[in-house]
Amino acid sequence: MVGVVGSSPIAPTNILPKITLPDGSVKEFPGPISVAEVAQAIGAGLARAALAGRVNGKLVDTSHRIDADAELAIITEKNPEGVEILRHSTAHLLAHAVKELFAEAQVTIGPVIENGFFYDFSYKRPFTPEDLLAIEKRMGELARKDFAVTRKTLSRDQAVKFFREQGEVYKAEIIQSIPADQEISLYSQDKFTDLCRGPHVPSTGKLKVFKLMRVAGAYWRGDSKNEMLQRIYGTAWGTKEAQEAYLKMLEEAEKRDHRRLAVQLDLFHMEEDAPGMVFWHPKGWTLWQQVEQYMRRIYQDSGYQEVRGPMVLPRSLWERTGHWENYRENMFTTESEKRDYALKPMNCPGHVLIYNKGVRSYRDLPLRYGEFGSCHRNEASGALHGLMRIRGFTQDDGHIFCTEEQIVPECVAYTALVQRVYAHFGFKDIIYKVATRPAKRLGTDEQWDRAEGALKASLEAAGAQYEIAAGDGVFYGPKIEYHLKDAIGRLWQCGTMQVDFQLPGRLGAEYVTAENTRKTPAMLHRATIGSMERFIGILIEHFGGAFPVWLAPEQAVVINVSQAQAEYAESVAVRLREAGFRVKSDLRNEKISYKIREHSLQKLPYQLVVGDKEKQAGSVAVRTRSGEDLGAMALAAFIERLGNEARA
């Protein structure tokens, strides 16, 4: 090994490391031993499947040597970490193949992302679909050659020199930004070497299931002032079956894409002249109103008082809250009469100012405010994505002012509320995560300990199992994230509950205690569906545009067979509207088959066809969205059916 610094001294031969396995069993070895050798000692099958190891909680390569007592888990493709290692190693395989086929291409970064990986390249011309096929073919060839993947470390300056000599200026620039006293780890397979902290699979032969997906543009280091690179996306899995299931899910997701369905169903559109802003059409706004009015009833039934704050607030306020220092790059700003202002990116400061208007007693707490607040965030144009990532949005926002003793019961009650709301919208599975303190934060460690402890205790009291999202809290406090699973298995993070010991004090919020002293309340930030726009986008994709009756913008259409039934058809539509349903009539002089087919594409729950027979009987012929013919039905009976279905 050339250029290694800080290598471990040779372990004394009299050390007998004891390895504790996940099942609690202990194996003792006569001297230092690698993770791969432990796997071999356990069984040949495990040795073949081993991708990495977890030694005392840290992921390491299978070549890592253990020279003291340790806890060890062998990582295979059955472990989530194993799949991530496969993906990271496949990103290196991609770069290896690109360098063999396009020697002048320069490699930059290639991280793991959800369900796959990407790698950014600098190359003189755009990669074509034919290039992707050739790259994927070469990746397969390199994988089958089963090259050993080896690790070595260099000093920062040695690593910079190495990549400059290779002509890889981007890698050299990345390493140059690392402190000089840090070791740099490099991974090699055959003649290809890349910068990475690892771990990686022991050999390329472990990489058997992967597919390149597409090419996109990406600025070097995410800065639009830098060169535009080419980003190749790929996916990799432990088994062929898992990859096929994922590709099938993508195919289904494409059919359900809310942007495509928005055009088909005439719900909304977006303009290049107003990036990240939504233009709602009548049917889309009707859908919005069903969601908003439902959530308004939830507010009222759960003890929230609805409020409304201004959209523009002065810089001085955002400085007091800490947002100007910690969130400035995401805020739209303006100026008036030599004073700086910002469009609010969130509603919480306004709610504190409302709380502050009046003397509050401990008897008033908990005090719950709710708002459908319009917010704006200066998202990068490249990150915008339909309703899922926009610049102007409305939050179903809420804040609870309470004593510290009330935090846990309030959070328990809120988790129950979230479960009920998601079930009503058709989401049964919820994943709970506690996002803990980030590196950049306000407050003391003791405050963060109390806040994180309260959130964990509330989920435990609610009987909810949770994961830890280390470092993903916001700068003023930790949070519970509520992730819901949609109809095709995708997870969406919508609801949050955040404990904040910072903002109330910064804005002078107080309450009078039972001892007649003044104390700062805790503030709980909560959102159930989060951004209204994003949640509606999720609903469109979850239902594939085929909304349940209570949500559907149009619940039924009345269609006449000929002009002889036009007056009767309109009277049916009027009666249904008077009964409180969202119904339209289609009296066009078109063939009945054409009208049925057209409205089927609109995914309305019901089509009511009326001909001479229905006109004479005062009935309607009922067709469901799925195409099922329910036959003739008295209008009163259909009204009862529709009402029962909407209430259900």
N, C-alpha and C positions, 0 to 999 in steps of 0.2 A: 504494500500500500504506500503510495507516494503522497507526501504533503500532509500527512495526518498530524494534528497537534492535539495535545491533551489526552492521549490515549491512556487507558487504564493500566496500572502495573500488573504484572503477572500475579495471579492469585496464588497464595500458598497452597501447596498440594494437600495439606492436612485439613482443608475446609471441606466439610461434608454438607452441602446445601440440602435443606429440607424444603420440598416443594408442596405447598398446600393447594389442592385442586378445588374447583367450584363445589364438588359434592362433599367436601370436608375431608376427603382422604388425603394422606400425606405420603409422599414418595421421597426417599433419601438416596442421594447419589454420591459416588466416591470422590467427586471433584467438580469444578465448574462445568456447566453443561448448557447447551443452547436450547432454545425453545423447540427447535425442530427435533432435537435428540430426545427431549422429554415426550413429545408427541409420538415418536417412534417407539419409545419405551412403553407407552400406553397401548399402542396398537398400530398396525400398518395402515389400516383404513383412515385413522385420524391423521397419521403422518402425511398421507396423500392429500387429505382435505385441508391441511393447515395452511392458512394464508398469513397469519401473524399471531402474536401473543399479547396478552394483557398482563403485565408484571406489576404487581402492587398498584393496580389501577391505571397504569400507563401503557399505551399501545406501542409495541415494538415489533421489529422484523423477526422472522423465525430464526435468523442467524444470531440474534442477540444472546449473549452468554450470561447466565445467572451464576454468581459466585458467592451468594449468601442466601439465607432462608428467605423465601418469598412466596407470595400468593400468585398463582398462575392460572389463566384461562386460555385455552387454545381457541383462536378465532378462525371460523370457517365461513363459507358463503351463507350458512344458516343464520349467522349473526348479522344484525344491522351494520355493525362496524366492518364486518367482512365484505359486505356489498359495497360500502364506501371505499374500501381499499381496492377492490376490483375496479371500481370506476376511476379512481385516481391513477391506478397503474395503467388502465386502458387509455387515459389521457396521454400518458407518456408514450404508450404504444402508437397512438395517433401521431404525436410529434416525430417519433422515430420514422414512421412510414413517410410522412411529409418530407423529412430531410433526405430520405433515400430517393424519392421521386422528384423532388424540387429542391435541389441542393442550395439554390440561392435564397430560399425562404428562410426567414429568421423566426425563431420561436420566442414567445414572450411569457405568458402565463397560461396555466391550464388547470383550473380548480374543479372540484366536485360540486355539482349543483343537485337540486332535487331531481331524482330519477335519472341522473346521468352526469355529464361532464361537458366542458368545452375547452378549446385551446385557441388562443389568438395568435395569428401569424402575420408577419409583414412580407408581402410578395408583390412582384412587379405587375401582376395582372390578376383579375378576379378568378377565383376557383369556380369551375363549371360543375354541373351535375355529373358529367363524365369523369372529372377529376375526383369527385367524392367516391365514385364507384371504384376507381383505380386505387385510391388511398385505402379504402376498406378492404379491398382484395389483398393489398400488400400487408396490411395489419394482420390479416389471417395467416399469411405466409410467415411473418415474423413470429407470431404466437406459436405456430406449429414447430418452429425451430427450437423452441423451448430454451431460449437464452437465459442464463443465470442473471438475476438482478442483484447487483452488489452495491454496497454503500461505502463511501469514504468521506472523511472530513478534511477541510482545508481552512486555513485562516481566511479572513475576509479579503485581504489583499491578494493572497494566492488565488482565491476563487475568481476575483475580478480579472487577474492576469490570464487565468485559464480560459475564460469565456471570450476575452478580447482576442486571444490567439486563435480561437475557433471562429472568430468573426461574428459572434453573437453579442451585438452591442446592447440589446435590450436586457439580456440576462446580466451583463456587466453593470448596467445602470441600476438594476434592482439591487444587486449585491452591494454596490457602492453606497447605497442609502442605509445599509445596515451598520450598526456600531462596529468599530474596528476590532473590539475585543471579543466579538462573538465568533464561534466556530460556524462554518458553513458545511452542510451535508449535501453530497452529490450522489446520485444514483445512476448506475451505468447498466446497459444491456447491449451486448455485442459492442459496436463502435459508437453507440449513441450515449451521451451523458447529459443529464438534466439536473437542475437545481431543485431540491425538494427536502422537506424535513421528514417525510415518510410517515409511517412505514409503507412498504410496498410488498407485493407478492414475491415469493422467492424466485419465480422464473416466469417467463412469458407464456409458458404452456398452460398456466392457470387461467389465462384470458381466452375464454372460448365462446362467450355469448355477448355480442355487442353489435351495434348498428350505428352508422353515421346518419344524422337526421337532416341537417340543413346548414347553410352558410348565411351569416349576417355580418353587418358592419359593427365595429366597436372601436371607440377612440382609445388610444394608448393611455393607460392609467385613468380612463374615464373622463378625460379632459378634452372638450371640443376644440381646444386650441392645438391639440396634438394630432399626430398622423392617424388616419382612419385605417384600422387593421381589419383583417378578415377572421371572423370567429366561426369555427367549425363546431357544431353541437353534435353530441353523440349520446347514446345510452348503453348501459352495460348491466348485466344481471348474473346471478349465480346459476340460473337454470334457463333453458330454452323456453320452458313453460311460463316462467315469470315474465320473460321478455315478450312473449306472444300475448299474454294477458295485458301487459302495458300498452303494446301497440294497438290492441283492440280497443282499449280504453281511449287512446288518442283519437282513433277513428270515430268513436262515439262522441268524444268531446268536440270534434270538428263539426259533427252534425248539430250539436247543441250550442255552438258558439253564439253567444248572446248578440254579437254584432251582426251576424248573418240573420238570425231570427228577428232582430229589431227591424230589419228591412222587410222581411217576409210578412211580419205581423204589424208593421207600421207603428212602432212604439216610440222611437226616438231617432235622432241622427246627430252627428257631430260635424263641425266645419273646420277646415284648415285655418280659417281666419280667427277662430276662437279655440285654440288647442286646449284640450283637457276640460272643455265646457260642454254641457249637454243641452240639446234642444228637444224638449219633450213634446210628442205629438198627443192628440186627444186620448188615444187608447193607452199610451204609455203613462200619461198623467193620471188616468183612471186607475191603473195598476198601482201607481205611487200612492194615490189617496187611500186605496184599500189597506196598504201597509201602514201608512201614517195613522189612519184612524184606528186601526187595530192597536198600534203601539200607544196611542193616546189613551185608549181605554185601559191598557196595562198600567200606564202612569197613574191614572186616577184610582184604579183598584188597589194599587200598591202604596198609596199614601204620598205620591209626588204632587207638588204644586208646579204647574207649568209656568215658565217665565220666558222672557225674551230680552237678549242683550244686543247692544250695537255691534255692527260689523267692522267698524273702524275704531281703533283705540290708539292712544298716543304712545310713542316710543318710551316715554318715562315710565309708563305702566309695565311695559314688556321688560324694561331693565330691572324693575323691582321684582318681577316674578322670576327672573333668571332666563326667560326665553330669548332675550336679545343676545345674551352671551352664548347660550347653548343651542339655539334653534334659528338664529338669524338667517342662515343661508336658505331656509325653507319658507321664508316669509315674503309676501309682496308688500312693498313699502311705498309711501307717497309723502307729499309735503304740502303744507298749507300755512301761509302766513309765517314762514320761517320756523315751522314746527314739524317734526317728523312724526309720521303715523304708520301703522301697519294694518293691513286686513287681518282679521283674527284667524290664526291657524287652528284654534281650539276655543272652547267656550268657557273654560274654568275661571279665568280672571274675572270675567263679567259676573259670574255667579257669586264670587267672593264679594264683589262690590255691592251686589244686591243684598247679600247676607249682612253686610256691614251697615246698612241703612236701618238702624234701630238697635235697641239694647236687647241682647239675647240672653236667656236664662238657661240653666241646665234642664229646666222643665220643658223648654222648646225643642230639645234634642231627642232623637235625631230629627234633623230638618232636611227634607229631601226636595231638591229642585230638579226639574226636567225641562229640556228645550230641544226643539227641532232646529238646531242652530246652523246657519250657513257659514261655512269655513272655506278658506282658500290656502293652498300650500303650493309653493313654487317647485313643483316636481320637474325633473329634467324631461325634456321633450321625448327623448329616447325611451323613457320609462313609462310613458303614457300608454294605456291599453284599454280602449273601450270604456265601460263603466267601472272596470276593476281598478284602474289607476288614473285619477283625474286631478285637476287643479281646483275646481270649484265643486264642493260637495256639501251635503247636509248630514249632520250627525243626530242620531236619537240620543242626545247626550244627557247625562244626569250627574248630580253631585250631592253627596250626603255629608252634612256637617254633624259630627257626633263626638261623644266622649271616647276616650281610648278603650274603655270597657265595653262600649257598644260596637266596636269594629267587628268582632267575631260574629255575634248574632246577626248584624246587618249583612255580612258577607254570606252567611249560611242561607239567610232568606233570599238573597239575590241569586245565589246558585240555583235555588229551587225555582225562582222566577225564570231564569234563563232556560232551564230544562223544559218548563211548561211552554214558553214561547216557541222554542225551536221545534218541539213536538207538534204544535199547531201549524207550523209552516212545513211540516213533513220531514224534519230531520230528527232521527232517533238516536244516532251515535254522536257522543260528545267526547273529545279528548281534552283533558285539563292539564295545563302547564303553569308552573310558578316561575315567572321571569325575575331573576335576582339582580342584585346591584351591578350596574355597569361601571367601567373604569372612570368615566367622566360623570360625576354626580354631585348633588348637594347633600348636606347633612352629615351627621356623625355615623360611625359604624354601629354605635349603640342604637341609634334611631332605626337604622336599616335592619338590625337584628330583630327589633320589636315588630317592625312592619312586616318583614318576611315571615316571622313566626306567627303573626296573626293570620296571614293568608293561608299558610299551611294548616293551622289549627282549624280554620273554617272549612276547608275542603275535607279534612279528616272527620269533622263533626257532621258534614253533609254526606259522609260515606262515599266520597269520590276519590278514586285513585288518581294520582297526578305524577307528572314528570317535572324535572327541574330544567329550566332553560337558563343556564348559567350566563350572567352578564347581559341578559336581554331586557332588563327593566328600563324604565324611562329615567331621566336624570334626576327627577324629584321623588321617585319611589318605586317599589316593586309592584308587580301586577300578576293577577291570575289571567291567563289567556284561555278562552273557550273556543276550541276548534271543532267545527261541525263537519260531518262526512256527508257528501252529496250522493245522488243516485248512482253515480259510476265510481264511487270510492275515493274521490278527491277530498282533501282536507282544506277547509277555509277557516282562517282565524277571524272571527267577527266580534264576539263579546269580550269585554275586559272588565276587571275590577282592580283599581289601583289604590294603594294606601299612600297618602301624602301628608307628611308632617312638616313640609317646608312652606308651601304656598300660603296657607292661612296666616302664618306668622309674618311672612314678608309683606302681606297686604293688611296687617293689623286686625285680623278677625279675632274676636274674643267672645266669651260667654261668662255669665256670672254663676259661680259655683254655689253649692248649698252652704258653704262657709262664707258667702258674700265676698269672695275674692274673684279676680279675673283670670281666666285661663284661655289658652289658644285651643280651639277644637281640632280634632283630626278631620281630614277631608278625604272622602272616598270618591274617586272618579269612576264612573261606570257607564258603559255603553253596551246595549244588548245586541243590536244588529250592526252597530258601527255606522259606517257611511250608508245612507239610504240608497244612494246610487249603486254602490258596489253590491249591497245585499240584493237589490232588484236584479242586478246582473247574475248573481249566484242563483236566484230563484228561476230566472229564465232558463239557465243551463240545467239546473236540477230537474225541472219539469219538462225540459225540451220545448218550452213554449206552450205546453198543454196544461194550463193552470187548473187547479181545482176550482169548483164552482164559486166558492166564496172570494177567490182572488181574481178570477177571469175578468178582464176588462169588458168583454161582452159575453154574457152567459148563454144566450141563445139568439138564433135568427129565425124569423118567420118567412117562409118562401112560398109564393103562390105558383101553381102550375100554369095558370093562364090569367089573362086580364079579368076574366069572369069572377075570380076569387080575390082580386086586389083589395076591394073594400073590406071584405071579411078578414083577410090577412092583416091589414093595418089595424083593425079593431082588436084582433088577438094581441098584437104587439102593444097596443095602448093599454089593454087590461093587464098585461104582464108588467108593464112599466108602472102602472098604478099600484100594483102589488109590491113594488119596491125592487124589481129586478132590472138588470141592465140588458135590454133586448132591443134589437133593431129589426127592421123589415126589409126584404129585398123584393121589390115589385117590378123589377126590370122585365122587359119583354124578351127574355132569353129562354133557351131550352132548360128544363128543370134539371137535366143531368149536368149541364154546364154550371148552373148555380150551386148545385150540391158539391161538385168537385172543387169549385173555387172556395167555398166556405169550409170545406174539409181542410184545405191548406192553411186556413186561418185558425185552425185548432179550437174552434168554439166547442164548448161542452155539448150543446144540443142544436139540432136543426129541426124545425117544425115545418113540415110540408102540408099545405092545405090545397085540396082540389075540390071538385064539386061535392063528393061524398062527405068530406070533412065539413064543408060549409053547411050542408043540409043538416048534419048531425051535431053541429056546434062543437066539433072536436078538432084534434090535431094529430097528424101522423108523426111520430117521434123517432128521430135517428140520433144515436149517440156519436160522440167524437170518434170512437173506434170503428164506426160503420155499422154497428148493430141496429137492426130495425126493430123497435119496440112496438110497432103497430099503432093503430088508432087509440087515442086516449082522450077522455073528457078534459076540457081545459082546466076545470077545477082540480081534477086529479093530478094533472101535470104541475099546476101551481103548488100543490101540496108536496109533490115529489121534489121539485126544485128548491122549495123552502127547507125541507128536511135535509137535503144534501148540502145546502149552503150553511145551515146551522151546524151540521156535523163537522 
